[in-house]
Amino acid sequence: MQSLESLLSLKTAEAVKTLFNKEIDPATVTFQKTNKDFEGDITLVVFPYVKLAGKGPEDTGKLIGEYLQQNSGIVDHFNVVKGFLNLVIGQSFWLDCFAELSKDDAFGTMKAGERAPFIMVEYSSPNTNKPLHLGHVRNNLLGYSVSNLLKAAGNKVMMVNLVNDRGIHICKSMLAWQKWGNGETPESSGIKGDHLVGKYYVEFDKHYKQEIKSLVAEGQKEEEAEKNAPLIHEAQQMLRDWEAGKEEVIALWKKMNGWVYDGFKISYKKLGVSFDKTYYESDTYLLGKNIVEKGLASGVLQKRPDGAVIIDLTADKLDQKVLLRSDGTSVYMTQDLGTAEERHKEFPFDKHIYVVGNEQEYHFKVLKIALKRLGNDWAEGLHHLSYGMVELPEGKMKSREGTVVDADDLVDEVCLEAQQMAEERGLIDEMTDEEKSNLYRMVGMGALKYFILKVDPKKTMLFNPAESVKLEGDTGPFIQYAYARTRQVKTKVGEEGSMSAATYKLSLHPKDKELMRLLYFFPAQVKEAAESYSPAVIAAYAYELAKLYNSWYHDTPPIIKETDPVMKSYRALLSLVTGRTIKTALGLLGIEVPEKM
């Protein structure tokens, strides 16, 4: 079926030709959402045609509106507000659209072109010296949802993770366990593997600070003490031993990282995220040195008097960035240059999206410019999806040293809040224990995911677990409840519903049309969300749809008591399709929906 926008674009071009004897390209015709203060389903921006008409905006809009009303076959009536022509589309068009939307294959993945763009999305990127924390929660949920949106918009998507599994911070945990662990394991302690390793990272820091304090008391300056403390020397030696491949160090590293990976696996499952491929820094940290040497030989990079290799970015209003230290060792940028080139050789992507916090904006600006200067045209497709931090009300969640909120603690908290809410409302009396457990998990995780994803990624946000699980207002559970209501309607009506020729003769309630219209615009919302890398667009749509469905449910004659079989069947179908769309929209956010609440 031809879309509303394309049909109206052709008719608008036809109107301009007929009324003003001027040719315009239908592709240049611009529509937008109608302002909520005015009647209309879609709005034509009239200003581009004022000169062609030789009239004012309102007169031009009126002439085009009259032409569309008389000749389009779909415009019922219109109104003009300054340079905006608000068009009211007739009932039969919306019923035709709804008939198409009601087909099963009208939802889910949208049609791709002849060659779908290939997009790699990197997210999560944890360190193996501590558990996932609150920042990782937003990162993972954002990366997974953006990947879903890109797939739904017709792209081929590969989701990857780069685990930071080496370096001095990893050796700190290893050394602390070696000194004070007494052979403790996840099995012997009952502590989740990533939490156990994180415990020894904190333990190292505690002893390290004690050594610094002692050295300062002996007369050293704090900066000197930080460098001279025996523990940091031992950790540095362990890193050198690791790089040299010392057998016992490698064995300890593999053992403790294995504990962490087991812990991460549980956390990722709780969060409902996954990856197509995982990269490890231990495999990639040496990449990039050859690239830097080639850049130096070609004159793209320069060597400072101290021997460090830099790229001069002053022309790009940045600074001089070191790509290789004076002692010949790599920096993170060196590794990222090599990793990006290796990935593009292995998987020639059109775009590469890095989901990383906004504190790394400088890093990714440098990475993109450096790769382009080094002759990689594909680097134009690199994009840093920068997001703001997540903050919590004081005292609401457990933390480590008062600063880091653990991801597992957060998940447990929201699920507990969901359980308490359900028990207080008496919504679970007839459920089995298994059904109750699944409901707590779905509602809790739905609350967490929606509360985080409804905020534009660029914004810093405040997360409150108790607020997120409320059944009223802009929350995940509110939308989940609307879906559960659609399932309840299906059960009580006893049929999925259908449409027939007789449906077109019905006198529909205004809310029927509103629902059909909102359902029609769902694919456009998915496209907008994918292009802007913003799940918040879909979250807002899902909330609007759930609100409208609840309003429709209350304002129209009760479906269950409807006596007209044609109306009853049509409304049953409208309820079913609305539920299916809510489920699809929430699915793009990684949120499951319960069949009953």
C-alpha positions as CSV (number, residue, x, y, z in Angstrom):
1,M,0.0,0.0,0.0
2,Q,1.3,3.5,-0.9
3,S,2.3,5.5,2.2
4,L,0.3,8.5,3.3
5,E,3.4,10.8,2.8
6,S,4.2,9.6,-0.7
7,L,0.6,9.8,-1.8
8,L,0.2,13.3,-0.5
9,S,3.6,14.4,-1.9
10,L,2.4,13.4,-5.4
11,K,-0.9,15.1,-5.0
12,T,0.8,18.2,-3.6
13,A,3.1,18.4,-6.6
14,E,0.0,18.0,-8.8
15,A,-1.8,20.8,-7.0
16,V,1.2,23.2,-7.4
17,K,1.3,22.4,-11.1
18,T,-2.5,22.8,-11.6
19,L,-3.0,25.9,-9.4
20,F,0.3,27.8,-10.0
21,N,1.6,26.3,-13.2
22,K,4.9,25.4,-11.5
23,E,6.8,22.1,-11.4
24,I,8.1,20.8,-8.1
25,D,9.8,17.5,-7.2
26,P,7.4,15.5,-4.9
27,A,10.5,14.4,-3.0
28,T,11.0,18.0,-1.8
29,V,7.5,18.1,-0.2
30,T,7.8,18.3,3.6
31,F,5.4,17.0,6.2
32,Q,5.5,17.0,9.9
33,K,3.4,16.0,12.9
34,T,0.3,18.2,13.5
35,N,0.6,20.4,16.5
36,K,-1.5,18.9,19.3
37,D,-3.3,22.2,19.7
38,F,-4.9,21.9,16.2
39,E,-7.0,19.3,14.4
40,G,-5.2,17.2,11.9
41,D,-3.4,13.9,11.2
42,I,-0.5,15.3,9.2
43,T,0.7,18.8,8.4
44,L,2.1,20.2,5.1
45,V,4.6,23.0,5.4
46,V,3.3,25.6,2.9
47,F,6.1,28.2,3.0
48,P,8.1,26.8,0.0
49,Y,5.1,27.4,-2.3
50,V,4.2,31.0,-1.3
51,K,6.4,32.6,-4.0
52,L,5.2,30.1,-6.6
53,A,1.6,31.0,-5.7
54,G,2.2,34.8,-5.4
55,K,0.0,34.8,-2.4
56,G,0.3,34.8,1.4
57,P,0.9,31.6,3.4
58,E,-2.7,31.2,4.5
59,D,-4.2,31.8,1.1
60,T,-1.6,29.4,-0.5
61,G,-2.5,26.8,2.2
62,K,-6.2,27.2,1.6
63,L,-5.8,26.7,-2.2
64,I,-3.7,23.5,-1.8
65,G,-6.0,22.2,1.0
66,E,-9.1,22.6,-1.2
67,Y,-7.3,20.8,-4.1
68,L,-6.3,17.9,-1.9
69,Q,-9.7,17.7,-0.4
70,Q,-11.3,17.5,-3.9
71,N,-8.7,15.3,-5.7
72,S,-6.7,13.1,-3.3
73,G,-9.5,10.8,-2.3
74,I,-8.2,10.7,1.3
75,V,-8.3,14.2,2.7
76,D,-11.6,14.7,4.6
77,H,-11.2,18.3,5.6
78,F,-8.4,20.7,6.6
79,N,-7.4,23.9,8.4
80,V,-4.7,26.4,7.9
81,V,-2.6,28.0,10.6
82,K,-0.2,30.6,9.2
83,G,2.1,28.6,6.9
84,F,1.0,25.1,8.0
85,L,-1.8,23.1,6.3
86,N,-3.3,20.6,8.8
87,L,-4.9,17.7,6.9
88,V,-7.6,15.5,8.4
89,I,-7.5,12.1,6.7
90,G,-10.7,10.2,6.1
91,Q,-11.8,7.1,8.0
92,S,-11.6,4.7,5.0
93,F,-7.8,5.4,4.5
94,W,-7.1,4.6,8.1
95,L,-9.1,1.4,7.9
96,D,-7.2,0.4,4.7
97,C,-3.9,1.0,6.6
98,F,-5.1,-0.9,9.6
99,A,-6.1,-3.9,7.4
100,E,-2.5,-4.0,6.2
101,L,-1.0,-3.5,9.6
102,S,-3.2,-6.3,11.1
103,K,-1.3,-8.9,9.0
104,D,1.3,-10.7,11.0
105,D,4.2,-9.9,8.6
106,A,3.5,-6.1,9.0
107,F,5.5,-6.1,12.3
108,G,9.1,-6.9,13.3
109,T,12.0,-6.5,10.9
110,M,11.4,-4.0,8.1
111,K,12.3,-4.5,4.5
112,A,15.9,-3.8,3.7
113,G,17.3,-2.6,0.4
114,E,19.3,-4.6,-2.2
115,R,22.3,-4.5,0.1
116,A,21.7,-3.8,3.7
117,P,24.3,-1.5,5.3
118,F,26.6,-3.4,7.6
119,I,26.9,-1.8,11.0
120,M,29.2,-3.0,13.9
121,V,28.1,-1.9,17.3
122,E,30.6,-2.1,20.2
123,Y,29.3,-1.9,23.7
124,S,29.9,-3.1,27.3
125,S,33.7,-3.1,27.3
126,P,34.2,-4.2,31.0
127,N,37.4,-4.6,32.9
128,T,38.2,-8.0,34.4
129,N,39.2,-6.6,37.8
130,K,35.7,-5.8,39.0
131,P,32.0,-6.6,38.5
132,L,29.7,-4.7,36.0
133,H,28.5,-1.4,37.6
134,L,25.7,1.0,37.0
135,G,27.5,2.7,34.1
136,H,27.8,-0.6,32.4
137,V,24.0,-1.1,32.8
138,R,23.2,2.0,30.8
139,N,26.0,1.1,28.3
140,N,24.7,-2.5,27.8
141,L,21.0,-1.6,27.6
142,L,21.7,1.3,25.1
143,G,24.1,-0.8,22.9
144,Y,21.7,-3.7,22.8
145,S,18.6,-1.6,22.0
146,V,20.4,0.5,19.4
147,S,21.4,-2.8,17.7
148,N,17.8,-4.0,17.7
149,L,16.6,-0.7,16.2
150,L,19.3,-0.8,13.5
151,K,18.2,-4.3,12.6
152,A,14.5,-3.4,12.5
153,A,15.4,-0.5,10.2
154,G,16.8,-3.0,7.7
155,N,20.6,-3.0,8.5
156,K,22.9,-5.9,9.0
157,V,24.2,-5.6,12.5
158,M,27.1,-7.2,14.4
159,M,27.2,-6.7,18.1
160,V,30.7,-6.9,19.6
161,N,32.3,-6.5,23.0
162,L,36.0,-5.6,23.8
163,V,37.0,-6.9,27.2
164,N,39.8,-5.1,29.0
165,D,41.5,-8.2,30.4
166,R,45.1,-7.1,30.8
167,G,47.1,-4.3,32.3
168,I,48.2,-3.0,35.7
169,H,44.7,-2.9,37.2
170,I,44.3,-6.7,36.4
171,C,47.6,-7.4,38.1
172,K,46.5,-5.5,41.2
173,S,43.7,-8.0,41.8
174,M,45.9,-10.9,41.0
175,L,48.6,-9.8,43.4
176,A,46.2,-9.1,46.2
177,W,44.6,-12.6,45.8
178,Q,48.0,-14.2,45.8
179,K,49.0,-12.4,49.0
180,W,45.8,-12.4,51.0
181,G,43.4,-14.8,49.2
182,N,44.3,-18.0,51.1
183,G,43.2,-20.0,48.1
184,E,39.6,-18.5,48.2
185,T,37.5,-19.4,45.1
186,P,33.9,-18.6,44.0
187,E,33.0,-22.2,45.0
188,S,34.6,-22.0,48.5
189,S,33.3,-18.6,49.3
190,G,29.9,-18.6,47.6
191,I,30.9,-15.3,46.0
192,K,30.1,-14.6,42.4
193,G,33.4,-14.7,40.4
194,D,33.5,-11.1,39.3
195,H,32.6,-9.9,42.8
196,L,35.4,-12.1,44.3
197,V,38.0,-10.6,42.0
198,G,36.6,-7.1,42.6
199,K,37.0,-7.8,46.3
200,Y,40.8,-8.2,45.9
201,Y,41.1,-5.1,43.7
202,V,39.7,-3.2,46.7
203,E,42.0,-5.2,49.0
204,F,45.0,-4.1,46.9
205,D,43.9,-0.5,47.2
206,K,43.5,-0.7,50.9
207,H,47.1,-2.1,51.5
208,Y,48.6,0.2,48.9
209,K,47.2,3.3,50.7
210,Q,48.6,2.0,54.0
211,E,52.1,1.7,52.4
212,I,51.8,5.2,50.9
213,K,50.8,6.6,54.4
214,S,53.8,4.9,56.0
215,L,56.2,6.3,53.4
216,V,54.8,9.8,53.8
217,A,55.2,9.4,57.6
218,E,58.9,8.6,56.9
219,G,59.3,11.9,55.1
220,Q,58.5,11.1,51.4
221,K,56.2,13.3,49.4
222,E,52.9,11.7,48.5
223,E,53.7,11.6,44.8
224,E,57.0,9.9,45.6
225,A,55.4,7.5,48.0
226,E,52.8,6.4,45.3
227,K,55.7,5.5,43.0
228,N,57.9,3.9,45.7
229,A,55.3,1.8,47.5
230,P,56.5,-1.9,47.3
231,L,53.0,-3.1,46.3
232,I,52.9,-1.0,43.1
233,H,56.4,-2.3,42.2
234,E,55.3,-5.8,42.6
235,A,52.2,-5.2,40.5
236,Q,54.4,-3.6,37.8
237,Q,56.7,-6.6,37.9
238,M,53.8,-9.0,37.6
239,L,52.7,-7.1,34.4
240,R,56.2,-7.4,33.0
241,D,56.1,-11.1,33.8
242,W,52.7,-11.4,32.1
243,E,54.0,-9.7,29.0
244,A,57.0,-12.0,29.0
245,G,54.7,-15.0,29.2
246,K,55.8,-16.3,32.6
247,E,54.0,-19.6,33.1
248,E,52.7,-19.2,36.7
249,V,51.5,-15.6,36.1
250,I,49.7,-16.6,32.9
251,A,48.0,-19.5,34.8
252,L,46.9,-17.2,37.6
253,W,45.6,-14.7,35.1
254,K,43.6,-17.3,33.2
255,K,42.1,-18.7,36.4
256,M,41.0,-15.3,37.8
257,N,39.7,-14.0,34.5
258,G,37.8,-17.3,34.1
259,W,36.0,-16.5,37.4
260,V,35.1,-13.0,36.1
261,Y,33.8,-14.3,32.8
262,D,31.5,-16.8,34.6
263,G,30.3,-13.8,36.6
264,F,29.8,-11.6,33.6
265,K,27.8,-14.4,31.9
266,I,25.3,-14.4,34.7
267,S,25.0,-10.5,34.7
268,Y,24.6,-10.4,30.9
269,K,21.9,-13.0,31.2
270,K,20.1,-11.0,33.9
271,L,20.3,-7.9,31.7
272,G,19.1,-9.8,28.6
273,V,22.0,-8.7,26.4
274,S,24.3,-10.7,24.1
275,F,27.1,-10.3,21.6
276,D,28.0,-11.8,18.2
277,K,31.7,-11.7,19.0
278,T,33.9,-10.8,21.9
279,Y,37.3,-9.3,21.5
280,Y,40.0,-9.3,24.2
281,E,42.5,-6.6,24.9
282,S,45.2,-9.3,25.5
283,D,44.8,-10.2,21.9
284,T,44.7,-6.6,20.5
285,Y,47.0,-4.5,22.8
286,L,50.0,-4.9,20.4
287,L,48.0,-4.0,17.3
288,G,48.6,-0.5,16.0
289,K,52.4,-0.3,16.4
290,N,53.0,-1.1,12.7
291,I,50.3,1.4,11.7
292,V,52.1,4.1,13.7
293,E,55.5,3.2,12.1
294,K,54.0,3.5,8.6
295,G,52.4,6.8,9.5
296,L,55.8,8.0,10.7
297,A,57.5,6.9,7.5
298,S,54.8,8.6,5.3
299,G,55.1,11.9,7.2
300,V,51.5,11.8,8.6
301,L,52.9,11.4,12.1
302,Q,55.9,13.1,13.7
303,K,58.5,12.1,16.3
304,R,59.2,14.4,19.2
305,P,62.8,15.1,20.5
306,D,62.1,12.7,23.4
307,G,61.3,9.9,20.9
308,A,57.5,9.9,21.3
309,V,55.4,9.6,18.1
310,I,52.6,12.1,17.9
311,I,49.8,13.2,15.5
312,D,49.4,17.0,15.2
313,L,45.7,17.8,15.4
314,T,45.9,21.6,16.0
315,A,44.4,22.2,12.5
316,D,41.4,20.3,13.8
317,K,41.2,22.5,16.9
318,L,42.6,19.7,19.1
319,D,46.1,19.1,20.4
320,Q,49.1,17.0,19.7
321,K,48.2,13.4,20.6
322,V,50.9,10.8,21.6
323,L,50.4,7.6,19.7
324,L,53.6,5.9,20.9
325,R,55.4,6.7,24.1
326,S,59.1,7.7,24.1
327,D,60.0,4.2,25.4
328,G,58.2,2.6,22.4
329,T,55.2,1.3,24.4
330,S,51.6,1.7,23.2
331,V,48.8,3.9,24.5
332,Y,45.1,3.1,24.3
333,M,44.9,5.1,21.1
334,T,47.5,2.9,19.5
335,Q,45.5,-0.2,20.3
336,D,42.3,1.3,19.0
337,L,43.9,2.2,15.7
338,G,45.0,-1.4,15.2
339,T,41.8,-2.9,16.4
340,A,39.7,-0.7,14.1
341,E,41.8,-1.7,11.1
342,E,41.8,-5.4,12.0
343,R,38.0,-5.4,12.4
344,H,37.4,-3.6,9.1
345,K,39.7,-6.2,7.3
346,E,37.8,-9.0,9.0
347,F,34.3,-7.5,8.7
348,P,34.2,-4.6,6.2
349,F,31.6,-2.6,7.9
350,D,29.9,0.6,6.6
351,K,29.6,2.0,10.0
352,H,31.1,1.3,13.4
353,I,29.3,2.6,16.5
354,Y,31.2,2.8,19.8
355,V,28.8,3.0,22.7
356,V,31.0,4.8,25.3
357,G,30.4,7.4,28.0
358,N,30.7,11.1,27.2
359,E,34.0,11.4,29.1
360,Q,35.7,9.7,26.0
361,E,34.5,12.2,23.4
362,Y,38.0,13.5,22.8
363,H,39.4,10.0,22.4
364,F,37.0,9.1,19.6
365,K,37.4,12.4,17.8
366,V,41.1,11.7,17.7
367,L,40.6,8.1,16.6
368,K,38.4,9.1,13.6
369,I,40.7,11.8,12.4
370,A,43.9,9.7,12.9
371,L,42.5,6.8,10.9
372,K,41.3,9.1,8.1
373,R,44.7,10.8,7.9
374,L,46.4,7.4,7.8
375,G,44.5,6.7,4.6
376,N,41.4,4.8,5.8
377,D,38.4,6.3,4.0
378,W,36.1,3.9,5.8
379,A,36.8,5.8,9.1
380,E,34.2,8.3,8.0
381,G,31.7,5.6,9.2
382,L,33.0,5.6,12.8
383,H,30.5,7.1,15.2
384,H,30.9,7.6,19.0
385,L,27.5,7.1,20.6
386,S,28.2,9.3,23.6
387,Y,25.9,8.9,26.6
388,G,25.6,10.7,30.0
389,M,26.1,9.3,33.4
390,V,23.5,7.6,35.6
391,E,23.1,8.9,39.1
392,L,21.1,7.4,42.1
393,P,19.4,9.1,45.1
394,E,21.7,8.8,48.1
395,G,21.3,5.7,50.1
396,K,18.9,3.9,47.7
397,M,21.4,1.3,46.5
398,K,24.4,-0.6,47.9
399,S,27.7,0.7,46.7
400,R,31.4,-0.1,46.9
401,E,33.4,2.5,48.8
402,G,30.4,4.8,48.5
403,T,30.8,5.5,44.8
404,V,30.3,2.4,42.5
405,V,26.8,0.9,42.2
406,D,26.9,-2.8,41.4
407,A,24.9,-4.0,38.4
408,D,23.8,-7.2,40.2
409,D,22.7,-5.2,43.2
410,L,20.7,-2.9,41.0
411,V,18.9,-5.8,39.2
412,D,18.1,-7.4,42.6
413,E,16.7,-4.1,43.9
414,V,14.3,-3.4,41.0
415,C,13.0,-7.0,41.1
416,L,12.4,-6.7,44.8
417,E,10.6,-3.4,44.3
418,A,8.5,-5.1,41.6
419,Q,7.6,-8.0,44.0
420,Q,6.7,-5.5,46.8
421,M,4.5,-3.5,44.4
422,A,2.7,-6.7,43.2
423,E,2.1,-8.0,46.7
424,E,0.8,-4.7,48.0
425,R,-1.7,-4.5,45.1
426,G,-2.8,-8.1,45.4
427,L,-2.2,-8.7,41.7
428,I,-0.6,-12.2,42.1
429,D,-3.0,-14.2,44.3
430,E,-4.0,-16.6,41.6
431,M,-0.5,-17.1,40.2
432,T,1.8,-20.1,40.7
433,D,5.2,-19.6,42.4
434,E,6.9,-19.9,39.0
435,E,4.5,-17.3,37.4
436,K,5.1,-14.9,40.3
437,S,8.9,-15.3,39.9
438,N,8.7,-14.6,36.2
439,L,6.4,-11.6,36.8
440,Y,8.8,-10.0,39.3
441,R,11.7,-10.5,36.9
442,M,9.8,-9.1,33.8
443,V,8.3,-6.2,35.7
444,G,11.6,-5.4,37.5
445,M,13.7,-5.6,34.4
446,G,11.1,-3.8,32.4
447,A,11.2,-1.0,34.9
448,L,15.0,-0.8,34.9
449,K,15.3,-0.9,31.1
450,Y,12.5,1.5,30.3
451,F,13.5,4.0,33.0
452,I,17.1,4.1,31.6
453,L,16.2,4.0,27.9
454,K,13.4,6.6,27.9
455,V,16.0,9.3,28.6
456,D,17.9,10.7,25.6
457,P,21.3,9.0,25.6
458,K,23.1,12.4,25.7
459,K,21.5,13.4,28.9
460,T,22.7,12.6,32.5
461,M,19.9,10.9,34.3
462,L,18.7,10.1,37.9
463,F,17.6,6.6,38.5
464,N,15.1,5.8,41.3
465,P,14.2,2.1,41.6
466,A,11.0,2.7,43.5
467,E,9.7,5.3,41.0
468,S,10.6,3.1,38.0
469,V,8.2,0.2,39.0
470,K,5.1,2.3,39.5
471,L,2.0,1.2,37.4
472,E,1.1,4.9,36.8
473,G,2.8,7.4,34.6
474,D,5.7,7.1,32.2
475,T,7.1,3.7,33.4
476,G,7.8,0.3,31.9
477,P,5.3,-1.5,34.1
478,F,2.5,0.9,33.0
479,I,3.2,-0.1,29.4
480,Q,3.5,-3.8,30.3
481,Y,0.1,-3.5,32.0
482,A,-1.5,-2.1,28.9
483,Y,-0.2,-5.1,26.9
484,A,-1.5,-7.5,29.6
485,R,-4.9,-5.8,29.2
486,T,-5.0,-6.5,25.5
487,R,-4.4,-10.2,26.3
488,Q,-7.3,-10.1,28.8
489,V,-9.6,-8.6,26.2
490,K,-8.7,-11.4,23.7
491,T,-9.5,-14.0,26.4
492,K,-12.8,-12.4,27.3
493,V,-13.9,-11.7,23.8
494,G,-13.0,-15.2,22.7
495,E,-11.6,-14.2,19.3
496,E,-8.7,-12.4,17.7
497,G,-11.1,-10.3,15.6
498,S,-11.3,-9.5,11.9
499,M,-12.3,-6.9,9.3
500,S,-14.8,-7.1,6.4
501,A,-16.5,-4.9,3.9
502,A,-19.1,-4.2,6.6
503,T,-16.4,-2.6,8.8
504,Y,-16.1,0.3,6.5
505,K,-19.8,1.2,7.1
506,L,-19.3,1.5,10.9
507,S,-19.5,4.8,12.6
508,L,-16.3,4.7,14.5
509,H,-15.4,6.6,17.7
510,P,-12.7,9.3,17.3
511,K,-10.4,7.2,19.6
512,D,-10.6,4.3,17.0
513,K,-9.1,6.6,14.4
514,E,-6.5,7.9,16.9
515,L,-5.3,4.4,17.6
516,M,-5.1,3.4,13.9
517,R,-3.2,6.5,13.1
518,L,-0.7,6.0,15.9
519,L,-0.2,2.3,14.8
520,Y,0.4,3.5,11.2
521,F,3.3,5.8,12.3
522,F,5.1,3.0,14.2
523,P,7.5,2.2,11.3
524,A,8.4,5.8,10.9
525,Q,9.2,6.0,14.7
526,V,11.5,3.0,14.4
527,K,13.3,4.6,11.4
528,E,13.7,7.9,13.4
529,A,15.0,6.0,16.5
530,A,17.5,4.0,14.4
531,E,18.8,7.1,12.5
532,S,19.2,9.1,15.7
533,Y,20.6,6.0,17.7
534,S,18.0,6.9,20.4
535,P,15.8,4.2,22.0
536,A,14.1,7.1,23.8
537,V,12.1,7.7,20.6
538,I,10.5,4.2,20.9
539,A,10.1,4.5,24.6
540,A,8.1,7.7,24.1
541,Y,6.0,6.0,21.3
542,A,5.3,3.0,23.5
543,Y,4.1,5.2,26.4
544,E,1.9,7.2,24.1
545,L,0.4,4.1,22.6
546,A,-0.3,2.5,26.0
547,K,-1.9,5.8,27.2
548,L,-4.1,6.0,24.2
549,Y,-5.1,2.3,24.4
550,N,-6.1,2.7,28.0
551,S,-8.1,5.8,27.1
552,W,-9.7,4.0,24.1
553,Y,-10.6,1.1,26.4
554,H,-12.4,3.3,28.8
555,D,-14.0,5.8,26.4
556,T,-15.4,3.5,23.7
557,P,-18.4,1.2,24.4
558,P,-17.1,-2.0,26.2
559,I,-15.8,-4.5,23.7
560,I,-16.9,-7.4,25.8
561,K,-20.5,-6.2,25.9
562,E,-20.7,-5.0,22.3
563,T,-23.7,-6.5,20.5
564,D,-22.9,-5.6,16.9
565,P,-20.8,-8.6,15.7
566,V,-19.0,-6.4,13.1
567,M,-18.0,-3.8,15.6
568,K,-17.1,-6.3,18.2
569,S,-14.8,-8.2,15.8
570,Y,-13.2,-5.1,14.5
571,R,-12.5,-3.7,18.0
572,A,-11.1,-7.1,19.1
573,L,-8.7,-6.9,16.2
574,L,-7.7,-3.3,17.0
575,S,-7.0,-4.3,20.6
576,L,-5.0,-7.3,19.4
577,V,-2.9,-5.3,17.0
578,T,-2.3,-2.6,19.5
579,G,-1.0,-5.2,22.0
580,R,1.2,-6.7,19.3
581,T,2.7,-3.3,18.5
582,I,3.4,-2.6,22.2
583,K,5.1,-5.9,22.5
584,T,7.3,-5.2,19.4
585,A,8.1,-1.7,20.6
586,L,9.1,-2.9,24.1
587,G,11.0,-5.8,22.4
588,L,13.2,-3.2,20.6
589,L,14.1,-1.9,24.1
590,G,14.9,-5.5,25.2
591,I,11.8,-5.6,27.4
592,E,9.7,-8.7,27.8
593,V,5.9,-8.5,28.4
594,P,3.9,-10.6,30.8
595,E,0.6,-12.2,29.5
596,K,-1.1,-11.1,32.7
597,M,-0.4,-8.7,35.6
